[in-house]
Amino acid sequence: MTVAFGSRDRVLLPGVARRRAELPDQARWVTLSDCGHVPMFDDAAAVVDLLLRSSDPATAGALGKPVR
């Protein structure tokens, strides 16, 4: 599971990060640079890249360590 947040999201503020403890152990938290609340409008290519990389076991590990 990958949770992606835009670095410029002004709808879901950083306080949402406290919910990381509620995610499954294998979940990864990824920040999309220069994206707001709807990252596919800001950088569709980055969203597609993230979806492809996170769904491929060969590349998912490069996204970062699981949250716990």
C-alpha positions as CSV (number, residue, x, y, z in Angstrom):
1,M,0.0,0.0,0.0
2,T,1.3,3.4,-0.9
3,V,-0.2,6.7,0.6
4,A,0.8,9.7,-1.5
5,F,0.4,13.3,-0.4
6,G,1.2,16.5,-2.3
7,S,3.8,18.6,-0.6
8,R,1.5,21.7,-1.2
9,D,-1.8,20.1,-0.1
10,R,-3.8,22.8,1.8
11,V,-6.9,20.6,2.3
12,L,-5.3,17.8,4.3
13,L,-2.8,19.6,6.5
14,P,0.3,18.0,8.0
15,G,-1.7,17.0,11.1
16,V,-3.0,14.1,9.0
17,A,0.4,12.6,9.3
18,R,-0.4,11.5,12.9
19,R,-2.6,8.9,11.3
20,R,0.4,7.0,10.0
21,A,0.3,4.9,13.1
22,E,-3.1,3.5,11.9
23,L,-1.7,2.3,8.5
24,P,-0.8,-1.4,7.9
25,D,2.9,-2.2,8.6
26,Q,3.7,-2.6,4.9
27,A,2.3,0.9,3.9
28,R,4.6,3.4,2.4
29,W,4.1,7.2,2.7
30,V,5.3,9.2,-0.3
31,T,5.3,12.9,-0.8
32,L,4.8,14.2,-4.3
33,S,6.8,17.4,-4.7
34,D,5.1,20.6,-5.8
35,C,1.6,18.9,-5.9
36,G,-1.5,20.1,-4.1
37,H,-4.6,18.2,-2.9
38,V,-5.3,16.8,-6.4
39,P,-1.8,15.8,-7.6
40,M,-3.0,14.4,-10.9
41,F,-3.8,17.9,-12.0
42,D,-0.5,19.3,-10.9
43,D,1.8,16.6,-12.2
44,A,0.0,13.7,-13.9
45,A,3.3,12.1,-15.1
46,A,4.5,11.9,-11.5
47,V,1.3,10.2,-10.4
48,V,1.5,7.7,-13.2
49,D,5.1,7.0,-12.4
50,L,4.3,6.5,-8.7
51,L,1.4,4.1,-9.6
52,L,3.6,2.1,-11.9
53,R,6.6,1.9,-9.5
54,S,4.5,1.1,-6.4
55,S,2.6,-1.7,-8.2
56,D,5.8,-3.4,-9.3
57,P,7.6,-5.5,-6.6
58,A,10.9,-4.8,-8.4
59,T,10.7,-1.1,-7.9
60,A,8.4,-0.6,-4.9
61,G,11.2,-0.9,-2.5
62,A,12.9,2.2,-4.0
63,L,10.0,4.3,-2.8
64,G,11.2,4.2,0.7
65,K,10.8,2.1,3.8
66,P,7.4,1.2,5.2
67,V,6.1,3.6,7.8
68,R,6.8,1.1,10.6
